[in-house]
Amino acid sequence: MTHKIIPLQAQHLDDVWRIEQAAHAFPWAESIVRKEPNKIAANYALLVDDKLVGYCFGQLVAGEGTLLNIAIDPNEQRKGYGRILLEGFIEQLEAKQAEEIWLEVRESNVSAYKLYEDVGFNEINRRVGYYPSQDGREDALIMTYMFM
């Protein structure tokens, strides 16, 4: 199997929307997924054997990157693709002279938290009751990755 990370393109958006709905209990609105990217966007697709299996939406402003959304097709999870996509996102932003990357993750998303920690993100703060959840609200854990 061959994989590659490429800039997200319009022809990917049907697959992105399908994965967004399948991978997240509280998905982004379709209008956000399909919105034309602006000049600060850092949106990427992970293709495996030319099939889109994951994507991420991010941005880069004045050396500060933000990972806004990342997902792997639920049928393709637990195969290491999340790590490949995350590390590819980091490499792309490093090539664009990012100094740091920020993200927020649901406290209940233990596997994502562990992945972020494994690749070098550190938890620095918490937003209490930030995300909607099945039981009301849950905290967002704020993490950062610093380039050396």
N, C-alpha and C positions, 0 to 999 in steps of 0.2 A: 504494500500500500504506500502510495506517495501522498504527502500532504504539503500544502502551501498556504501561506497567509497573504491575502491580497486586499487592496482597498475594496470596501463594500461598494457594490455597484447596483444600479437600478434593477437589473435583471435578477438580482438575488433577493429582492424584497418580498416576493411571494413566499419563498422558503423561510426567510427571516420571520415573517408574520406568523406562519404556521408553527415554527419553533417557539416563538415568543409566547404564544397561547398555550402550547403544550408544556413548556418548561417552567412557567411562573404561575403561582396561584393568583397573583395580582399583576397581570401583564400590563405593559404600556399600552396606551391607546394606539390603534392602527394609524391614526394621523401622525403621531410622533414617529413611529417606525418608518413611515413613508415620506417624511418631511425631507425636502432637499437639504443636503448638508451645507453648512456654511464654511468659511475659510478656517475656522478653528477646529473643525471636526477631525477626529481620528477614529474612523469607523473601519473595521476590518472583518473579513470573512475567512473562515477556516474551511478549506476544501480538502477532502480526502478522496483520492481517485476522481477528481473533478466534481464531486458531489458536496454541496454545502452542508456541513455538519454542525457548524457553530458560527457565532458572530460576536462582535463587541462594538459598543458605541462608546466613544470617548471624545475628549477634547484636549487641546493644548493651547494655553494662553500664557505668554511671558514666562516660559520655562516650567509652568505648573501644569501637569497632566492630571486628568480626572477620568477614571473608569466609571462610566455612567450605567452601563448595562452589559452583561456578558451571559451567554447561554449556549449550551450544547444540546442538540436534539436528544430528547430523553431516550430514544432508541439507540443512541451512540454513546451514552454516558458510561462511565467506569472503564473507559478504554485509554485514558490519559490525554484525551483531546482538550479538556479544560486547561490542563497544564501547558500543553503546546500552544494554545491560543493565548493564554495569559502571558507566557514568556515571549511570544511573538509580539504582543502588544507592547510589552516593556521594551523590547529591542527596537520596535518602530519609533517609540517616543524618544528613546535614547539617541537614535540617529537624527532626530529633529531637535537635539540639544535640550531635552527636558531635564530639569534638575530634581524633580520629585513627581510622584504620582499619588493621588488620593483616591479613596473609594469608601463606600459605605456598604455594609453587609448586614443582613438580618441576623440578630442574635441566634435565632433558631437554625440558621443555615451553617451547621457545624462543619460539614464537608468543605464548603467554600471557604470558611474561615481558616480551616487547616491548610488548604491549598495556598491561600494568600500568605499565611505565615511561613509555609515551607519555601516559597519563592522569595521571601525577604520583606514582606510587609509587616509592619508593627502596629498594634492597636494603640491609639493615642487618646481616644475620647469615646463618648457614648452620647447618643441623642435619645433621651428617654421617650418612649411612646411614639416614635417617629413613623413607623410603618403600620398600615392596617394589617390585621391578622384575623384568623378564624375566631379567635377568642377576644377580639377587641383591638388592642395595639401591642406592638412589640418594639424593643429598642433597636436602633441602628448602631453598629459598632464602626467607628471611624478608624481607618487604617491608612498608613502612608508608607511609601517606598522611596528611599533616598538614593539617588545615584552617587557613587563615590567620585 
